Amino acid sequence: MEKEVELPNKYKLIFAILVLLAGVILYVSWAAAYDAWTDIGLYAISAPIIGFGLVSVFLFTRKEVEEEED
């Protein structure tokens, strides 16, 4: 049976930050290019990406704080 390799939390945190930045960059670049700051379709795409990034960053930073306390 293959052994699972676990990524260190710092790599997961970096990925979460990149997801958050990707959502913000997507929103700002698309809205600026097409003058669509209030486009509902743009919200529908960028809001979940930004949301997942924020939640992930929060969870991984919280996990690191809990591990340092133990």
C-alpha positions as CSV (number, residue, x, y, z in Angstrom):
1,M,0.0,0.0,0.0
2,E,1.3,3.5,-0.8
3,K,2.1,5.8,2.0
4,E,0.3,9.2,1.9
5,V,2.5,12.3,2.0
6,E,1.1,15.2,3.9
7,L,2.0,18.7,2.8
8,P,3.3,21.1,5.5
9,N,0.8,23.7,6.5
10,K,2.9,26.6,5.1
11,Y,2.4,25.2,1.6
12,K,-1.4,25.0,2.2
13,L,-1.4,28.6,3.5
14,I,0.5,29.8,0.5
15,F,-2.0,28.1,-1.8
16,A,-4.9,29.6,0.1
17,I,-3.3,33.1,-0.2
18,L,-2.8,32.5,-4.0
19,V,-6.5,31.5,-4.4
20,L,-7.5,34.7,-2.5
21,L,-5.3,36.9,-4.7
22,A,-6.5,35.2,-7.9
23,G,-10.1,36.1,-7.0
24,V,-9.2,39.7,-6.3
25,I,-7.1,40.0,-9.4
26,L,-9.8,38.4,-11.5
27,Y,-12.4,40.8,-10.2
28,V,-10.3,44.0,-10.5
29,S,-8.8,43.2,-13.9
30,W,-12.1,42.1,-15.5
31,A,-14.0,45.0,-14.0
32,A,-11.4,47.5,-15.1
33,A,-11.1,46.0,-18.6
34,Y,-14.9,45.9,-19.3
35,D,-16.1,48.7,-17.0
36,A,-18.3,46.1,-15.2
37,W,-17.8,47.0,-11.5
38,T,-21.4,45.9,-10.7
39,D,-21.7,42.9,-13.1
40,I,-23.6,40.1,-11.4
41,G,-21.8,37.4,-13.4
42,L,-18.5,38.7,-12.3
43,Y,-19.7,38.6,-8.7
44,A,-20.9,35.0,-9.2
45,I,-17.4,33.9,-10.3
46,S,-15.1,36.0,-8.1
47,A,-17.1,35.9,-4.8
48,P,-16.7,32.1,-4.3
49,I,-13.1,32.2,-5.2
50,I,-12.4,35.1,-2.8
51,G,-14.6,33.4,-0.1
52,F,-12.8,30.1,-0.4
53,G,-9.5,31.9,-0.1
54,L,-10.5,33.9,2.9
55,V,-11.9,30.9,4.7
56,S,-8.8,28.8,3.9
57,V,-6.4,31.5,5.1
58,F,-8.4,31.8,8.3
59,L,-8.5,28.1,8.9
60,F,-4.8,27.5,8.2
61,T,-3.6,30.5,10.3
62,R,-5.9,29.3,13.1
63,K,-4.5,25.8,12.9
64,E,-0.9,27.1,13.1
65,V,-1.8,29.2,16.2
66,E,-3.4,26.1,17.9
67,E,-0.3,24.0,17.1
68,E,2.0,26.6,18.6
69,E,-0.1,26.7,21.8
70,D,0.2,22.9,22.3
